[in-house]
Amino acid sequence: MAMQLTSEQLEGYERDGYVVIEGLVAPEMVEALRARAREYTHGGRPLGSVRAQVEPKVARGELQVAHPGDSFRKLEGLVEGDDLFQKLGLHENIVSVIEQIVGPDIKMFRNALMLKPPEVGSAKGMHQDSPYWPIEPMELCSCWFTLDDATPENGCMAVLPGWHKKGPLPHVNVTDDYVVEEGLYDPAQMALVPMKAGGGLFFHSLLPHYTAPNRSKSWRRAIALSYMSARSRHTGEGEGPDYFNVKGQSYPGCVR
Ligand SMILES: O=C(O)CCC(=O)C(=O)O
């Protein structure tokens, strides 16, 4: 039987905008995903259609790394291009929880392996996801799945509980980042969310979240799997891309 949120956990998600579920997949699968991620970063496995982003400081030549693989910040499109990551994106436990939140017809909006190499990975400023994304209504749900233990030292998630209910907040550009305007929140309001490898933080696309720089000697890798109801609408230019179909049917006039 696939995992399901209890009614308390579902209420928690609605109230706080997030819920953590540990042990979403078997430890062997977490190990295999870690090994596969390492093949992309350090083993010369071709990226193919996967889009890579490197740490801005390395890209600008302000920071040197021992191996080019120690500079990756983001790998996008693994669910479409890699068999193991696709298994994760379609994993029955993840999809079953997502179905409780967004309903039975599900498409994936994006997937991004977020890497924080030891002592190199930089912060991701406080932001909400939906204001970046051309999708209405702003009710997507991401499963932020940890490949490594995520700790306060290596850049676990920090969130503003309940703030998804405030709607989209004003964001500003600050050195290559798009962040919630300073002064709108007090950092003391942030809740840290440390997690074991193999867990999932399911969070609402309007929940403000932040990750600190990795100041530790251990990797922090997590893949953000963002799902939406197939009844969502594309609000950007044109008809929008063909999104990865997870489950169920499509609807006329909605995301393709
Ligand atoms: O993994 C991180 O460091 C940040 C992730 C994030 O901000 C996101 O998935 O929207």
Ligand as a Chemical Component Dictionary entry (heavy atoms), coordinates in Angstrom:
data_LIG
# 
_chem_comp.id                   LIG 
_chem_comp.type                 NON-POLYMER 
_chem_comp.pdbx_formal_charge   0 
_chem_comp.three_letter_code    LIG 
# 
loop_
_chem_comp_atom.comp_id 
_chem_comp_atom.atom_id 
_chem_comp_atom.alt_atom_id 
_chem_comp_atom.type_symbol 
_chem_comp_atom.charge 
_chem_comp_atom.model_Cartn_x 
_chem_comp_atom.model_Cartn_y 
_chem_comp_atom.model_Cartn_z 
_chem_comp_atom.pdbx_ordinal 
LIG O1 O1 O 0 17.476 23.178 -2.337 1  
LIG C1 C1 C 0 17.666 24.372 -2.114 2  
LIG O2 O2 O 0 18.719 24.774 -1.622 3  
LIG C2 C2 C 0 16.614 25.383 -2.444 4  
LIG C3 C3 C 0 15.410 24.758 -3.064 5  
LIG C4 C4 C 0 14.368 25.730 -3.466 6  
LIG O3 O3 O 0 14.405 26.879 -3.161 7  
LIG C5 C5 C 0 13.235 25.269 -4.275 8  
LIG O4 O4 O 0 13.147 24.080 -4.586 9  
LIG O5 O5 O 0 12.374 26.102 -4.620 10 
# 
loop_
_chem_comp_bond.comp_id 
_chem_comp_bond.atom_id_1 
_chem_comp_bond.atom_id_2 
_chem_comp_bond.value_order 
_chem_comp_bond.pdbx_ordinal 
LIG O1 C1 DOUB 1 
LIG C1 O2 SING 2 
LIG C1 C2 SING 3 
LIG C2 C3 SING 4 
LIG C3 C4 SING 5 
LIG C4 O3 DOUB 6 
LIG C4 C5 SING 7 
LIG C5 O4 DOUB 8 
LIG C5 O5 SING 9 
# 
